[in-house]
Amino acid sequence: MRRITKKDINLNRLKTGCSPCMNEAKIMKQKISNRKVSEIKINEIKDIVSSMFKKN
């Protein structure tokens, strides 16, 4: 039997992400809705980030 060496995948260089990550990015993009980061209130940013870690 041949041994197969595992390739190290650099996740920072991937052109696409995994589907859960892509879904979360899409949800965050909808919540921000093409506003500049400086226009978003601090509490709203906290809500967006904390919603990523809540279980549905």
Secondary structure, 3 states (H helix, E strand, C coil): CCCCCCCCCCHHHCCCCCHHHHHHHHHHHHHHCCCCHHHCCHHHHHHHHHHHHCCC
